[in-house]
Every structure is written in structure tokens, then in C-alpha cells.
Amino acid sequence: MTDSKGSRVRAATAKRQRLMIAAARVVHQQGVERTTIADIAHAADVPVGNVYYYYKTKDELVGAALTEHARQLGLLTDRLDGLPDPRERLKDLVEAWVSQRDLAVRYGCPTGTLAAELDKRAEGGLDVEAGRVIRLLLDWVERQFRELGLPDPDGLALTLVGAYQGMSLLANALREPSVMTRQGTRLLSWLDSL
């Protein structure tokens, strides 16, 4: 005999997860202001009316997109934490960024562009949440530099993450994936030199 309540809970959880993933993707591609709840519902293959069962407003969906960005970052850093050497972790992080160059060329950095857009809105809150996601990355990078025993690990983390944001922005503005490739190579050399 199957547990119908358990099945409904699993289906609801899966639908909520699809909405979060779709919100992250659609908001990244279209921006907050141009994205509608219907766009996200369509991308998640969820009837528009059902979205309101999970998220009451578009801002809640944007919050869900930020949660998804944090989850994806956690998956990446968990994978990188499996590497024995912090320098190799940082280099693999840079290589992961460069591997997303075509996406960056089209839409910029998912969290960085969202943070910049949210900062321009009159109502507050989500911009702070976007900053928290970026802080997760900064903290992880700082831990790697600290584990390497380098002086000023927080400054080095700002340099590395700032370089990523800059190369994503420039690749997007110039529509040139080679910006990511060239700057990624420079960052790898810089990490080797430390």
C-alpha cells in the first residue's frame, strides 16, 4: 500500500524545487523587472495558479532564486572541498567560472547581476539577501587563503571574487567570451604565484 500523503508531500516538494530552479534561471536571463510569475511557472512546468500555493508574490520567487543560487554555490564549494589542497580548490573555482563564460557573456554573473538590479529597487530586503549569497562565496574563498597561511586572506578573497565579478561584467558588456578565458588564465597564474 502506498502512502498517498507522503506522495503528495514529495510531489509538492519537487514542484517547489522546480519553481526555485526556474526562478533562478529566468530571473538571471530576463532580470527581475522583466520576469513575470507566469514566465517562471511556464519554465517550471507548473500551472500559474499553482505557483501561489508556494510563493505569494514575485518577490518571494526572487527570494527563492537567491536561495537556489546559494544552494548551487554550496554544491560547488562542497565538491571543491573534496580536493586536498586549498590552492587547487581556488584554481578549480576559477576554472568553474571560466567554464560558464558563454552564460556570462549572455547574462552576466547570476548573483552579481541580480544584486546590482535589486540594489536599484525602492523597496529593500532582497538586495541584502543577494549580498548574503555573495558573502557565502567570499567567506569560502577567504577560508582557502587562510588555510594556505597567506597574510590578509579577506583582502585576497575580495581581490579574487572582485576579479570574477569584473570579468563577468566585461564579458557580458563586450559580448566576448575570451575576456573570461584570458582573465581566468591570469587568475590561475596569480594563484600559483601566491
Long-range contacts (C-beta under 8 A, 24 or more apart in sequence): 12-54, 15-44, 15-46, 15-50, 15-54, 16-54, 18-44, 18-45, 18-46, 19-44, 19-46, 19-51, 19-54, 19-55, 19-61, 19-64, 20-64, 20-65, 20-67, 20-68, 20-71, 21-68, 22-46, 23-61, 23-62, 23-64, 23-65, 23-68, 24-64, 24-65, 24-66, 24-68, 24-69, 24-72, 24-110, 27-61, 27-62, 27-65, 27-114, 28-65, 28-107, 28-110, 28-113, 28-114, 29-106, 29-107, 31-113, 31-117, 32-58, 32-62, 32-114, 32-117, 32-118, 32-121, 33-117, 37-61, 59-123, 59-125, 59-126, 62-114, 62-118, 62-126, 63-126, 63-129, 65-114, 66-111, 66-114, 66-126, 66-129, 66-130, 66-132, 66-133, 69-110, 69-111, 69-114, 69-133, 70-132, 70-133, 70-136, 73-111, 73-133, 73-136, 73-137, 73-140, 74-136, 77-137, 77-140, 86-143, 86-144, 86-145, 86-147, 86-148, 87-144, 87-148, 87-191, 87-192, 87-194, 89-144, 90-141, 90-144, 90-145, 90-160, 90-191, 91-188, 91-191, 91-192, 93-141, 94-160, 94-164, 94-184, 94-187, 94-188, 94-191, 95-184, 95-188, 97-164, 97-167, 97-168, 97-180, 97-184, 98-180, 98-181, 98-184, 100-180, 101-171, 101-177, 101-179, 101-180, 101-181, 102-177, 104-167, 104-168, 104-171, 104-172, 104-177, 104-180, 105-171, 105-172, 105-175, 105-176, 105-177, 105-180, 106-172, 107-172, 108-168, 108-169, 108-172, 109-164, 109-165, 109-168, 109-169, 111-137, 112-165, 112-168, 112-169, 113-168, 113-172, 134-161, 137-161, 145-194, 148-194, 150-194, 156-194, 160-187, 160-191, 163-187
